[in-house]
Structure formats: structure tokens, C-alpha cells
Amino acid sequence: MLAAAVTEHLFWIVSRAAGTAALLLSSLAVCVGLLFGGKFVKGRPDLRHLHEALSLATIVALVVHAVSLLGDSFMHPSLADITVPFVSGYMRLWMTVGIVAGWAMIALGLSYYVRDRIGQQRWKKLHRVTALAWLAGLAHSFGEGTDAGATWFIVATAIVVVPAFLLLIVRHLGPSSPQPARQAKPARPVAPARPVAQARPVRQEVAR
């Protein structure tokens, strides 16, 4: 009986597991990104490889989370239902939030590999939107997720989400580090004044 139930809802179970994994991995990626980009860790260790691995793992989990729904026997979604906002009739609002968040996370994660083409400064400004995409994914998980009310899900999510929230608040609302004072431009040296020529003594004519 249990095996039959698992087989019938296998795709739904896989989607739930992948969605939970995507939420946890993206939260860890946000934490690592904030630690690497800010001044929270003394010495600022190079965490780029860990951040990259977590981002790629998040993308894989998101793809599995969405694609596995195509085999679900209850929803029977089309490809458009899981990829295009406002198309699905199942919990349309939360589904749309999840789709937008998923596409944003994928695009922002892959933008790392084209940062040289779009420019480092432009990429850094674009990458800040990751926090909004992560928050949208979090809203989707608690708004539509089957396990949103389960104690294990809340505890597991809080372990990684709360630190990410705190780091995000400190990063954007904390006191900004004072800017180093700009050194005054040294004044242009003034050329020394030329000495005034002494008047030549007037020769007095001696009366002969």
C-alpha cells in the first residue's frame, strides 16, 4: 500500500524535496555571498568557489523542482504552467511568485559567467537583486509549499533563513563605514620672487 502511494505521488514528492533543497541552498548562498562581500569576517576569506557551488546547486534544485511537476498525476501541469507567470490555474498568485523567483535566481546565478562582458560594476549592481529573488522564493515556499506548516520544515528553514535575514539587515541598514578623508591637493609651489636689482650708485661729478 505504501509503495503504491509513493509510486503514485513520486513526482510530487521529488518536487517537494527539490523545492526544499532549493530554498535551503539559496539561503546558504545568500549567507556566503553577504559574508564574502561585506566585512563580517576578519580577513575576508575567499568564499567565491563555495558561493558558486551553492548557486549552481540551487539552479539544479530549481530545475528539478519545476520539471518533476510535469509528471504529477494530480496537477497535470503543462510546460507553460510551470514556466510562464499567471498561466497556471493552481494557486496562481503563489505559483507566479515562484516562477518569477525561479527565473530570477537562475538568471542572476548564471550572470556570474558573463560579468566580464557586462562589466564588473554593472554586474555587482545587478547581483544585488538576488536578495529580492530569494525573498520571493521564500514567500512562494511558505505560501504554496505543502510542508510549510510542518515543524521540521520551519526549523530547517529557520536555521539558514534567520542568519541570512540578519546579515541582509546589517548589510543594508547598518551603519556605513566612514569614507576615508580625501587628501587635499597640494598647492602649486610658488616661484620665489626675483631679487630686486639694487640701484646703481649715481656717480657724482667732481668739480674740476
Secondary structure per residue as TSV (DSSP state, phi and psi in degrees):
chain	resnum	aa	ss	phi	psi
A	1	M	-	360.0	-47.2
A	2	L	H	-64.3	-41.1
A	3	A	H	-63.7	-38.2
A	4	A	H	-66.7	-39.5
A	5	A	H	-66.9	-40.5
A	6	V	H	-64.8	-42.2
A	7	T	H	-63.8	-39.1
A	8	E	H	-67.6	-36.6
A	9	H	T	-109.5	25.1
A	10	L	H	-59.8	-46.4
A	11	F	H	-65.9	-36.0
A	12	W	H	-66.9	-40.0
A	13	I	H	-65.4	-42.3
A	14	V	H	-63.3	-41.1
A	15	S	H	-64.6	-42.3
A	16	R	H	-62.5	-45.1
A	17	A	H	-64.1	-43.4
A	18	A	H	-67.2	-36.9
A	19	G	H	-64.5	-41.7
A	20	T	H	-64.4	-42.3
A	21	A	H	-62.2	-40.9
A	22	A	H	-62.4	-40.6
A	23	L	H	-65.2	-45.5
A	24	L	H	-66.6	-43.8
A	25	L	H	-66.3	-41.7
A	26	S	H	-66.5	-35.2
A	27	S	H	-65.6	-42.0
A	28	L	H	-63.9	-39.5
A	29	A	H	-63.1	-39.7
A	30	V	H	-64.2	-42.6
A	31	C	H	-60.4	-48.8
A	32	V	H	-64.9	-40.3
A	33	G	H	-62.4	-40.6
A	34	L	H	-70.2	-36.8
A	35	L	H	-66.1	-40.0
A	36	F	H	-72.6	-39.6
A	37	G	H	-83.1	-19.7
A	38	G	S	-102.6	-159.1
A	39	K	S	-121.2	37.1
A	40	F	S	-82.4	-25.3
A	41	V	S	-112.8	128.1
A	42	K	T	-64.6	129.8
A	43	G	T	90.3	-14.9
A	44	R	-	46.0	73.0
A	45	P	-	-62.7	154.5
A	46	D	-	-78.1	104.8
A	47	L	-	-109.5	18.3
A	48	R	H	-62.9	-40.6
A	49	H	H	-67.1	-39.8
A	50	L	H	-65.8	-42.7
A	51	H	H	-62.8	-41.2
A	52	E	H	-64.9	-43.1
A	53	A	H	-63.5	-42.1
A	54	L	H	-66.0	-38.0
A	55	S	H	-65.0	-44.7
A	56	L	H	-65.8	-39.8
A	57	A	H	-63.8	-36.8
A	58	T	H	-63.5	-42.4
A	59	I	H	-62.7	-44.2
A	60	V	H	-61.4	-45.0
A	61	A	H	-63.2	-38.1
A	62	L	H	-64.3	-42.7
A	63	V	H	-63.8	-44.8
A	64	V	H	-63.5	-40.7
A	65	H	H	-58.6	-41.5
A	66	A	H	-80.9	-48.2
A	67	V	H	-66.6	-35.2
A	68	S	G	-64.7	-21.2
A	69	L	G	-67.3	-22.1
A	70	L	G	-62.8	-24.9
A	71	G	G	-95.9	3.1
A	72	D	-	-71.2	131.9
A	73	S	T	-81.1	-11.9
A	74	F	T	-92.3	-49.0
A	75	M	T	-80.4	-39.5
A	76	H	-	50.3	52.5
A	77	P	-	-76.2	154.6
A	78	S	-	-90.5	173.9
A	79	L	H	-63.2	-36.1
A	80	A	H	-67.1	-33.9
A	81	D	H	-61.4	-31.7
A	82	I	H	-103.6	0.8
A	83	T	H	-126.1	-21.0
A	84	V	S	-113.0	126.9
A	85	P	T	-61.9	146.1
A	86	F	T	66.6	13.8
A	87	V	T	-92.8	-44.0
A	88	S	-	-65.9	140.4
A	89	G	-	-91.7	-4.3
A	90	Y	S	-92.1	111.3
A	91	M	S	45.0	61.0
A	92	R	H	-55.2	-42.9
A	93	L	H	-62.3	-53.6
A	94	W	H	-68.8	-32.9
A	95	M	H	-64.6	-41.7
A	96	T	H	-64.6	-42.9
A	97	V	H	-59.3	-42.1
A	98	G	H	-66.3	-39.6
A	99	I	H	-65.4	-46.1
A	100	V	H	-62.4	-43.7
A	101	A	H	-64.0	-40.9
A	102	G	H	-63.5	-47.7
A	103	W	H	-62.9	-39.5
A	104	A	H	-64.9	-42.9
A	105	M	H	-64.2	-40.7
A	106	I	H	-65.8	-47.6
A	107	A	H	-63.8	-44.1
A	108	L	H	-69.7	-35.0
A	109	G	H	-66.9	-41.2
A	110	L	H	-78.6	-16.8
A	111	S	G	-64.5	-18.4
A	112	Y	G	-58.1	-31.3
A	113	Y	G	-86.9	-3.2
A	114	V	G	-123.6	18.9
A	115	R	H	-64.9	-29.2
A	116	D	H	-69.0	-30.6
A	117	R	H	-77.7	-38.5
A	118	I	H	-90.6	-8.8
A	119	G	-	97.1	136.7
A	120	Q	H	-61.2	-46.2
A	121	Q	H	-65.4	-42.2
A	122	R	H	-65.4	-38.2
A	123	W	H	-66.5	-39.6
A	124	K	H	-62.9	-41.0
A	125	K	H	-66.0	-40.6
A	126	L	H	-66.2	-36.6
A	127	H	H	-68.2	-20.2
A	128	R	T	-66.1	-20.7
A	129	V	T	-69.2	-14.4
A	130	T	H	-55.2	-37.6
A	131	A	H	-61.5	-39.2
A	132	L	H	-67.6	-40.8
A	133	A	H	-63.3	-39.8
A	134	W	H	-65.1	-42.6
A	135	L	H	-63.7	-37.6
A	136	A	H	-66.4	-40.0
A	137	G	H	-64.0	-37.2
A	138	L	H	-64.9	-42.1
A	139	A	H	-63.5	-39.9
A	140	H	H	-62.4	-41.5
A	141	S	H	-64.1	-42.9
A	142	F	H	-84.3	-20.7
A	143	G	H	-84.1	-33.3
A	144	E	H	-121.6	-20.2
A	145	G	-	-59.3	137.0
A	146	T	T	-65.3	-33.9
A	147	D	T	-95.8	11.3
A	148	A	T	-59.3	-31.1
A	149	G	T	-92.7	-3.2
A	150	A	-	-75.6	142.0
A	151	T	H	-62.6	-43.3
A	152	W	H	-61.5	-36.8
A	153	F	H	-69.7	-42.5
A	154	I	H	-64.4	-43.6
A	155	V	H	-66.0	-47.3
A	156	A	H	-62.7	-38.8
A	157	T	H	-69.9	-41.4
A	158	A	H	-62.9	-32.7
A	159	I	H	-60.1	-36.2
A	160	V	H	-104.1	-26.1
A	161	V	H	-78.0	-42.2
A	162	V	H	-60.5	-48.4
A	163	P	H	-59.5	-39.0
A	164	A	H	-63.8	-40.6
A	165	F	H	-60.6	-47.3
A	166	L	H	-63.0	-43.8
A	167	L	H	-64.0	-37.9
A	168	L	H	-65.9	-41.4
A	169	I	H	-65.8	-45.4
A	170	V	H	-64.3	-38.1
A	171	R	H	-65.5	-41.1
A	172	H	H	-101.1	-23.6
A	173	L	H	-113.4	-8.4
A	174	G	S	-74.2	169.7
A	175	P	-	-65.0	133.2
A	176	S	-	-76.8	145.6
A	177	S	-	-68.9	136.9
A	178	P	-	-63.1	139.4
A	179	Q	-	-77.8	137.6
A	180	P	-	-61.0	139.3
A	181	A	-	-65.2	134.9
A	182	R	-	-76.4	129.8
A	183	Q	-	-71.8	136.8
A	184	A	-	-67.1	140.5
A	185	K	-	-69.2	125.3
A	186	P	-	-58.5	139.6
A	187	A	-	-67.8	149.7
A	188	R	-	-69.6	125.7
A	189	P	-	-58.9	137.5
A	190	V	-	-90.0	132.1
A	191	A	-	-67.2	135.9
A	192	P	-	-60.7	144.1
A	193	A	-	-66.9	140.4
A	194	R	-	-73.5	134.0
A	195	P	-	-61.4	141.2
A	196	V	-	-76.1	129.6
A	197	A	-	-65.6	132.6
A	198	Q	-	-71.5	140.1
A	199	A	-	-65.9	135.2
A	200	R	-	-72.6	133.4
A	201	P	-	-60.7	139.7
A	202	V	-	-79.5	128.3
A	203	R	-	-77.2	124.3
A	204	Q	-	-88.8	135.2
A	205	E	-	-75.8	124.8
A	206	V	-	-84.0	125.7
A	207	A	-	-63.5	130.7
A	208	R	-	-87.7	360.0
